Protein backbone atom coordinates (compact mmCIF):
# COMPACT_ATOMS: atom_id res chain seq x y z
CA UNK A 1 0.00 0.00 0.00
CA UNK A 2 1.36 3.42 -0.93
CA UNK A 3 2.02 5.85 2.02
CA UNK A 4 -0.40 8.45 0.60
CA UNK A 5 -3.19 5.92 0.29
CA UNK A 6 -2.46 4.69 3.81
CA UNK A 7 -2.72 8.23 5.17
CA UNK A 8 -6.05 8.69 3.40
CA UNK A 9 -7.31 5.38 4.76
CA UNK A 10 -6.53 6.47 8.29
CA UNK A 11 -8.34 9.75 7.74
CA UNK A 12 -11.51 7.95 6.68
CA UNK A 13 -12.15 6.99 10.28
CA UNK A 14 -11.95 10.60 11.54
CA UNK A 15 -15.15 12.71 11.65
CA UNK A 16 -15.27 15.29 8.87
CA UNK A 17 -15.73 18.16 11.32
CA UNK A 18 -12.35 17.36 12.87
CA UNK A 19 -10.63 17.28 9.49
CA UNK A 20 -11.96 20.59 8.20
CA UNK A 21 -13.27 23.00 10.84
CA UNK A 22 -15.16 25.85 9.18
CA UNK A 23 -12.91 28.90 9.13
CA UNK A 24 -13.60 31.77 6.82
CA UNK A 25 -10.66 33.80 5.57
CA UNK A 26 -13.20 36.50 4.71
CA UNK A 27 -14.20 36.84 8.38
CA UNK A 28 -17.80 35.79 7.82
CA UNK A 29 -18.44 35.16 11.49
CA UNK A 30 -16.92 38.33 12.86
CA UNK A 31 -17.72 42.02 12.59
CA UNK A 32 -16.66 45.37 13.99
CA UNK A 33 -19.14 48.15 14.60
CA UNK A 34 -18.77 51.77 15.70
CA UNK A 35 -19.27 52.52 19.40
CA UNK A 36 -19.35 55.77 21.34
CA UNK A 37 -17.44 54.45 24.36
CA UNK A 38 -16.24 51.34 26.15
CA UNK A 39 -18.81 51.34 28.95
CA UNK A 40 -20.94 48.26 29.64
CA UNK A 41 -24.16 49.44 28.02
CA UNK A 42 -22.37 50.51 24.84
CA UNK A 43 -20.46 47.23 24.84
CA UNK A 44 -23.63 45.13 24.95
CA UNK A 45 -25.34 47.29 22.31
CA UNK A 46 -22.25 46.95 20.12
CA UNK A 47 -22.23 43.15 20.46
CA UNK A 48 -25.88 43.05 19.40
CA UNK A 49 -25.13 45.20 16.35
CA UNK A 50 -22.14 42.97 15.57
CA UNK A 51 -24.34 39.86 15.61
CA UNK A 52 -26.76 41.61 13.26
CA UNK A 53 -23.85 42.43 10.95
CA UNK A 54 -22.68 38.79 10.99
CA UNK A 55 -26.16 37.45 10.23
CA UNK A 56 -26.42 39.87 7.31
CA UNK A 57 -22.91 38.98 6.11
CA UNK A 58 -23.45 35.21 6.22
CA UNK A 59 -26.90 35.33 4.62
CA UNK A 60 -26.02 38.10 2.18
CA UNK A 61 -29.22 40.03 2.86
CA UNK A 62 -30.52 42.49 5.43
CA UNK A 63 -33.92 40.84 5.11
CA UNK A 64 -32.87 38.35 7.79
CA UNK A 65 -33.15 41.11 10.39
CA UNK A 66 -36.93 41.08 9.89
CA UNK A 67 -37.13 37.49 11.14
CA UNK A 68 -38.62 37.41 14.70
CA UNK A 69 -36.55 34.35 15.65
CA UNK A 70 -33.34 36.12 14.74
CA UNK A 71 -34.45 39.29 16.51
CA UNK A 72 -34.77 37.24 19.67
CA UNK A 73 -31.31 35.79 19.12
CA UNK A 74 -29.85 39.29 18.64
CA UNK A 75 -31.26 40.42 21.97
CA UNK A 76 -29.23 37.69 23.65
CA UNK A 77 -26.07 38.38 21.63
CA UNK A 78 -23.83 39.18 24.65
CA UNK A 79 -24.33 35.59 25.81
CA UNK A 80 -23.42 34.18 22.39
CA UNK A 81 -20.27 36.13 21.64
CA UNK A 82 -17.06 34.12 21.28
CA UNK A 83 -14.70 37.04 21.86
CA UNK A 84 -14.75 40.83 21.68
CA UNK A 85 -12.46 43.79 22.12
CA UNK A 86 -12.32 47.50 21.34
CA UNK A 87 -10.00 49.08 18.80
CA UNK A 88 -9.55 52.31 16.86
CA UNK A 89 -9.31 51.94 13.10
CA UNK A 90 -8.37 54.44 10.38
CA UNK A 91 -11.10 55.49 7.99
CA UNK A 92 -10.78 56.56 4.34
CA UNK A 93 -10.73 60.32 3.72
CA UNK A 94 -13.98 62.27 4.07
CA UNK A 95 -15.42 64.77 1.60
CA UNK A 96 -12.82 67.35 2.61
CA UNK A 97 -10.00 64.84 2.14
CA UNK A 98 -9.32 64.44 5.86
CA UNK A 99 -8.71 60.94 7.22
CA UNK A 100 -9.76 60.07 10.75
CA UNK A 101 -10.09 57.19 13.18
CA UNK A 102 -13.12 55.58 14.76
CA UNK A 103 -13.59 53.56 17.96
CA UNK A 104 -15.10 50.21 17.09
CA UNK A 105 -16.03 47.02 18.87
CA UNK A 106 -14.80 43.80 17.28
CA UNK A 107 -16.82 40.63 18.02
CA UNK A 108 -16.68 37.08 16.71
CA UNK A 109 -19.22 34.26 16.97
CA UNK A 110 -19.09 30.49 16.69
CA UNK A 111 -19.72 29.56 13.03
CA UNK A 112 -21.88 26.55 13.93
CA UNK A 113 -24.05 28.76 16.14
CA UNK A 114 -24.68 31.27 13.35
CA UNK A 115 -25.32 28.54 10.77
CA UNK A 116 -27.82 26.83 13.06
CA UNK A 117 -29.61 30.12 13.81
CA UNK A 118 -30.11 30.72 10.10
CA UNK A 119 -31.09 27.11 9.45
CA UNK A 120 -33.70 26.97 12.21
CA UNK A 121 -35.15 30.35 11.31
CA UNK A 122 -35.54 29.28 7.67
CA UNK A 123 -33.16 31.93 6.36
CA UNK A 124 -30.61 31.41 3.55
CA UNK A 125 -26.83 31.23 3.68
CA UNK A 126 -24.46 32.60 1.08
CA UNK A 127 -21.42 30.41 0.53
CA UNK A 128 -17.99 31.63 1.55
CA UNK A 129 -17.02 31.09 -2.09
CA UNK A 130 -18.48 34.32 -3.44
CA UNK A 131 -18.01 35.41 -7.03
CA UNK A 132 -16.21 38.71 -7.50
CA UNK A 133 -18.10 41.68 -8.94
CA UNK A 134 -16.32 43.91 -11.45
CA UNK A 135 -17.10 47.59 -10.80
CA UNK A 136 -17.13 50.17 -13.60
CA UNK A 137 -17.76 53.56 -12.02
CA UNK A 138 -18.13 57.03 -13.56
CA UNK A 139 -17.87 60.02 -11.21
CA UNK A 140 -19.19 63.48 -12.06
CA UNK A 141 -18.47 66.32 -9.63
CA UNK A 142 -20.04 68.91 -11.90
CA UNK A 143 -17.43 69.14 -14.63
CA UNK A 144 -18.36 66.00 -16.56
CA UNK A 145 -17.92 62.28 -15.94
CA UNK A 146 -14.59 60.50 -15.54
CA UNK A 147 -13.77 56.84 -15.02
CA UNK A 148 -12.98 56.17 -11.37
CA UNK A 149 -9.43 54.94 -10.88
CA UNK A 150 -7.24 54.16 -7.89
CA UNK A 151 -4.93 57.00 -8.84
CA UNK A 152 -7.54 59.72 -9.22
CA UNK A 153 -10.30 58.48 -6.91
CA UNK A 154 -8.48 56.66 -4.12
CA UNK A 155 -10.95 57.78 -1.45
CA UNK A 156 -14.01 56.57 -3.35
CA UNK A 157 -12.40 53.19 -4.09
CA UNK A 158 -11.31 52.93 -0.45
CA UNK A 159 -14.87 53.52 0.78
CA UNK A 160 -16.25 50.93 -1.64
CA UNK A 161 -13.69 48.40 -0.37
CA UNK A 162 -14.36 49.39 3.25
CA UNK A 163 -18.08 48.64 2.91
CA UNK A 164 -17.35 45.54 0.81
CA UNK A 165 -15.37 44.04 3.69
CA UNK A 166 -18.30 44.65 6.04
CA UNK A 167 -20.61 42.67 3.72
CA UNK A 168 -17.96 40.12 2.62
CA UNK A 169 -18.51 41.11 -1.00
CA UNK A 170 -15.47 40.60 -3.28
CA UNK A 171 -15.01 43.59 -5.59
CA UNK A 172 -12.67 44.02 -8.53
CA UNK A 173 -11.87 47.20 -10.43
CA UNK A 174 -10.73 47.46 -14.05
CA UNK A 175 -7.06 48.15 -14.69
CA UNK A 176 -7.89 51.08 -16.99
CA UNK A 177 -4.71 50.60 -18.97
CA UNK A 178 -4.23 52.33 -22.33
CA UNK A 179 -5.89 49.52 -24.27
CA UNK A 180 -8.89 49.55 -21.96
CA UNK A 181 -9.25 53.33 -21.94
CA UNK A 182 -9.35 53.38 -25.72
CA UNK A 183 -11.95 50.59 -25.82
CA UNK A 184 -14.21 51.90 -23.04
CA UNK A 185 -15.34 55.53 -23.45
CA UNK A 186 -16.45 57.10 -20.19
CA UNK A 187 -19.81 57.82 -21.83
CA UNK A 188 -20.54 54.08 -21.95
CA UNK A 189 -20.14 53.82 -18.20
CA UNK A 190 -21.94 57.09 -17.42
CA UNK A 191 -24.92 55.95 -19.52
CA UNK A 192 -24.89 52.49 -17.86
CA UNK A 193 -24.45 50.83 -21.25
CA UNK A 194 -23.89 47.26 -20.08
CA UNK A 195 -23.89 45.81 -23.61
CA UNK A 196 -20.94 47.99 -24.59
CA UNK A 197 -18.93 46.81 -21.56
CA UNK A 198 -19.39 43.06 -21.93
CA UNK A 199 -16.33 42.52 -24.13
CA UNK A 200 -14.07 44.70 -21.98
CA UNK A 201 -15.27 42.87 -18.86
CA UNK A 202 -14.59 39.39 -20.22
CA UNK A 203 -10.85 39.56 -19.40
CA UNK A 204 -11.65 39.69 -15.67
CA UNK A 205 -13.87 36.59 -15.54
CA UNK A 206 -15.98 38.21 -12.83
CA UNK A 207 -19.18 36.66 -11.55
CA UNK A 208 -21.14 39.85 -12.07
CA UNK A 209 -20.67 43.27 -13.64
CA UNK A 210 -21.52 46.47 -11.79
CA UNK A 211 -21.91 49.66 -13.85
CA UNK A 212 -22.52 52.80 -11.82
CA UNK A 213 -22.37 56.57 -11.93
CA UNK A 214 -22.04 58.93 -8.97
CA UNK A 215 -23.09 62.54 -9.60
CA UNK A 216 -22.59 65.40 -7.14
CA UNK A 217 -25.46 67.89 -7.21
CA UNK A 218 -25.33 71.63 -6.72
CA UNK A 219 -26.23 71.27 -3.02
CA UNK A 220 -23.38 68.85 -2.43
CA UNK A 221 -25.63 65.80 -2.25
CA UNK A 222 -24.60 62.70 -4.18
CA UNK A 223 -26.94 60.82 -6.51
CA UNK A 224 -26.16 57.41 -7.90
CA UNK A 225 -27.55 54.97 -10.44
CA UNK A 226 -26.34 51.49 -11.23
CA UNK A 227 -26.94 48.28 -13.12
CA UNK A 228 -25.96 44.90 -11.73
CA UNK A 229 -25.59 42.20 -14.36
CA UNK A 230 -25.26 38.53 -13.37
CA UNK A 231 -25.37 36.26 -16.40
CA UNK A 232 -28.43 37.36 -18.33
CA UNK A 233 -30.14 38.85 -15.28
CA UNK A 234 -30.15 42.61 -14.79
CA UNK A 235 -31.01 44.65 -11.71
CA UNK A 236 -31.34 48.44 -11.80
CA UNK A 237 -30.91 50.55 -8.68
CA UNK A 238 -30.38 54.08 -7.52
CA UNK A 239 -29.42 55.93 -4.36
CA UNK A 240 -29.05 59.34 -2.80
CA UNK A 241 -26.77 60.33 0.09
CA UNK A 242 -25.12 63.38 1.65
CA UNK A 243 -21.62 61.94 1.14
CA UNK A 244 -19.81 59.81 -1.40
CA UNK A 245 -18.98 57.33 1.39
CA UNK A 246 -22.65 56.81 2.21
CA UNK A 247 -23.53 56.36 -1.46
CA UNK A 248 -20.73 53.79 -1.78
CA UNK A 249 -22.33 51.87 1.10
CA UNK A 250 -25.66 51.83 -0.74
CA UNK A 251 -24.03 50.48 -3.89
CA UNK A 252 -22.20 47.72 -2.00
CA UNK A 253 -25.44 46.79 -0.23
CA UNK A 254 -27.16 46.46 -3.61
CA UNK A 255 -24.38 44.17 -4.86
CA UNK A 256 -24.63 42.01 -1.72
CA UNK A 257 -28.40 41.69 -2.02
CA UNK A 258 -28.05 40.70 -5.68
CA UNK A 259 -25.49 38.02 -4.82
CA UNK A 260 -27.79 36.67 -2.13
CA UNK A 261 -30.68 36.50 -4.59
CA UNK A 262 -28.63 34.51 -7.10
CA UNK A 263 -26.43 32.31 -4.92
CA UNK A 264 -27.76 31.98 -1.35
CA UNK A 265 -29.28 28.64 -0.39
CA UNK A 266 -32.06 28.01 2.07
CA UNK A 267 -31.84 24.89 4.20
CA UNK A 268 -34.94 23.03 5.26
CA UNK A 269 -35.28 20.83 8.29
CA UNK A 270 -36.87 17.93 6.43
CA UNK A 271 -36.52 16.01 3.16
CA UNK A 272 -32.75 15.66 3.32
CA UNK A 273 -31.07 14.35 0.17
CA UNK A 274 -27.79 12.56 -0.37
CA UNK A 275 -25.41 12.72 -3.31
CA UNK A 276 -21.99 11.34 -4.08
CA UNK A 277 -19.24 13.37 -5.70
CA UNK A 278 -16.24 12.03 -7.55
CA UNK A 279 -13.18 14.27 -7.41
CA UNK A 280 -10.10 13.36 -9.43
CA UNK A 281 -6.66 14.87 -9.04
CA UNK A 282 -6.34 14.55 -5.25
CA UNK A 283 -2.69 13.55 -5.26
CA UNK A 284 -1.61 14.63 -1.79
CA UNK A 285 -2.81 14.96 1.77
CA UNK A 286 -2.62 18.74 1.36
CA UNK A 287 -5.03 18.61 -1.59
CA UNK A 288 -7.34 16.33 0.38
CA UNK A 289 -7.48 18.72 3.32
CA UNK A 290 -8.07 21.70 1.02
CA UNK A 291 -10.94 19.85 -0.67
CA UNK A 292 -12.46 18.89 2.69
CA UNK A 293 -12.26 22.52 3.82
CA UNK A 294 -14.03 23.75 0.68
CA UNK A 295 -16.82 21.20 1.06
CA UNK A 296 -17.20 22.19 4.70
CA UNK A 297 -17.85 25.79 3.67
CA UNK A 298 -20.83 24.96 1.49
CA UNK A 299 -23.96 26.41 3.01
CA UNK A 300 -26.13 23.80 1.33
CA UNK A 301 -24.25 20.86 2.86
CA UNK A 302 -25.10 19.63 6.32
CA UNK A 303 -22.56 16.82 6.36
CA UNK A 304 -19.72 15.71 4.09
CA UNK A 305 -18.10 12.34 4.62
CA UNK A 306 -15.18 10.86 2.64
CA UNK A 307 -15.99 7.54 1.03
CA UNK A 308 -14.03 5.40 -1.39
CA UNK A 309 -10.48 6.33 -2.41
CA UNK A 310 -8.94 4.96 -5.61
CA UNK A 311 -5.52 6.32 -6.50
CA UNK A 312 -5.90 10.10 -6.84
CA UNK A 313 -9.71 9.88 -6.93
CA UNK A 314 -11.77 10.56 -3.80
CA UNK A 315 -15.51 10.07 -3.41
CA UNK A 316 -17.40 12.27 -0.94
CA UNK A 317 -20.92 11.57 0.28
CA UNK A 318 -22.82 14.80 0.92
CA UNK A 319 -26.01 15.27 2.93
CA UNK A 320 -28.05 18.32 1.96
CA UNK A 321 -31.33 19.72 3.18
CA UNK A 322 -31.21 22.52 0.61
CA UNK A 323 -31.58 20.38 -2.50
CA UNK A 324 -29.07 18.86 -4.88
CA UNK A 325 -29.37 21.77 -7.32
CA UNK A 326 -28.22 24.15 -4.54
CA UNK A 327 -25.17 21.98 -3.86
CA UNK A 328 -24.22 21.92 -7.55
CA UNK A 329 -24.70 25.69 -7.75
CA UNK A 330 -22.30 26.20 -4.86
CA UNK A 331 -19.79 23.71 -6.25
CA UNK A 332 -19.66 25.81 -9.40
CA UNK A 333 -18.24 28.64 -7.25
CA UNK A 334 -15.35 26.59 -5.83
CA UNK A 335 -12.37 27.82 -7.88
CA UNK A 336 -10.35 24.60 -7.64
CA UNK A 337 -13.12 22.33 -8.95
CA UNK A 338 -13.68 21.77 -12.67
CA UNK A 339 -16.63 19.66 -13.86
CA UNK A 340 -15.79 16.73 -16.09
CA UNK A 341 -17.83 14.37 -18.24
CA UNK A 342 -21.61 14.08 -18.08
CA UNK A 343 -23.05 16.51 -15.48
CA UNK A 344 -25.25 13.68 -14.20
CA UNK A 345 -22.09 11.86 -13.07
CA UNK A 346 -21.22 14.69 -10.64
CA UNK A 347 -17.58 14.27 -11.46
CA UNK A 348 -14.98 16.98 -10.88
CA UNK A 349 -11.24 17.48 -11.15
CA UNK A 350 -9.26 19.27 -8.46
CA UNK A 351 -6.91 21.94 -9.75
CA UNK A 352 -4.82 23.68 -7.10
CA UNK A 353 -4.69 27.46 -7.56
Rosetta blueprint (number, residue, H / E / L):
1 X L
2 X L
3 X H
4 X H
5 X H
6 X H
7 X H
8 X H
9 X H
10 X H
11 X H
12 X L
13 X L
14 X L
15 X L
16 X H
17 X H
18 X H
19 X H
20 X L
21 X L
22 X L
23 X L
24 X L
25 X L
26 X L
27 X L
28 X L
29 X L
30 X E
31 X E
32 X E
33 X E
34 X E
35 X L
36 X L
37 X L
38 X L
39 X L
40 X H
41 X H
42 X H
43 X H
44 X H
45 X H
46 X H
47 X H
48 X H
49 X H
50 X H
51 X H
52 X H
53 X H
54 X H
55 X H
56 X H
57 X H
58 X H
59 X H
60 X L
61 X L
62 X H
63 X H
64 X H
65 X H
66 X H
67 X L
68 X H
69 X H
70 X H
71 X H
72 X H
73 X H
74 X H
75 X H
76 X L
77 X H
78 X H
79 X H
80 X L
81 X E
82 X E
83 X E
84 X E
85 X E
86 X E
87 X E
88 X E
89 X E
90 X E
91 X L
92 X L
93 X L
94 X L
95 X L
96 X L
97 X L
98 X L
99 X L
100 X L
101 X E
102 X E
103 X E
104 X E
105 X E
106 X E
107 X E
108 X E
109 X E
110 X L
111 X H
112 X H
113 X H
114 X H
115 X H
116 X H
117 X H
118 X H
119 X H
120 X H
121 X L
122 X L
123 X L
124 X E
125 X E
126 X L
127 X L
128 X L
129 X L
130 X L
131 X L
132 X L
133 X E
134 X E
135 X E
136 X E
137 X E
138 X E
139 X E
140 X E
141 X L
142 X L
143 X L
144 X L
145 X E
146 X E
147 X E
148 X L
149 X L
150 X L
151 X L
152 X L
153 X L
154 X H
155 X H
156 X H
157 X H
158 X H
159 X H
160 X H
161 X H
162 X H
163 X H
164 X H
165 X H
166 X H
167 X H
168 X L
169 X L
170 X L
171 X E
172 X E
173 X E
174 X L
175 X L
176 X L
177 X L
178 X H
179 X H
180 X H
181 X H
182 X H
183 X H
184 X L
185 X L
186 X H
187 X H
188 X H
189 X H
190 X H
191 X L
192 X L
193 X L
194 X H
195 X H
196 X H
197 X H
198 X H
199 X H
200 X H
201 X H
202 X H
203 X H
204 X H
205 X L
206 X L
207 X L
208 X E
209 X E
210 X E
211 X E
212 X E
213 X E
214 X E
215 X E
216 X E
217 X L
218 X L
219 X L
220 X L
221 X L
222 X E
223 X E
224 X E
225 X E
226 X E
227 X E
228 X E
229 X E
230 X E
231 X L
232 X L
233 X E
234 X E
235 X E
236 X E
237 X E
238 X E
239 X E
240 X E
241 X E
242 X L
243 X L
244 X H
245 X H
246 X H
247 X H
248 X H
249 X H
250 X H
251 X H
252 X H
253 X H
254 X H
255 X H
256 X H
257 X H
258 X H
259 X H
260 X H
261 X H
262 X H
263 X H
264 X L
265 X E
266 X E
267 X L
268 X L
269 X L
270 X L
271 X L
272 X L
273 X E
274 X E
275 X E
276 X E
277 X E
278 X E
279 X E
280 X E
281 X L
282 X L
283 X L
284 X L
285 X H
286 X H
287 X H
288 X H
289 X H
290 X H
291 X H
292 X H
293 X H
294 X H
295 X H
296 X H
297 X L
298 X L
299 X L
300 X L
301 X E
302 X E
303 X E
304 X E
305 X E
306 X E
307 X E
308 X E
309 X E
310 X E
311 X L
312 X L
313 X E
314 X E
315 X E
316 X E
317 X E
318 X E
319 X E
320 X E
321 X L
322 X L
323 X L
324 X H
325 X H
326 X H
327 X H
328 X H
329 X H
330 X H
331 X H
332 X L
333 X L
334 X L
335 X L
336 X L
337 X E
338 X E
339 X E
340 X E
341 X L
342 X L
343 X H
344 X H
345 X H
346 X L
347 X E
348 X E
349 X E
350 X E
351 X L
352 X L
353 X L
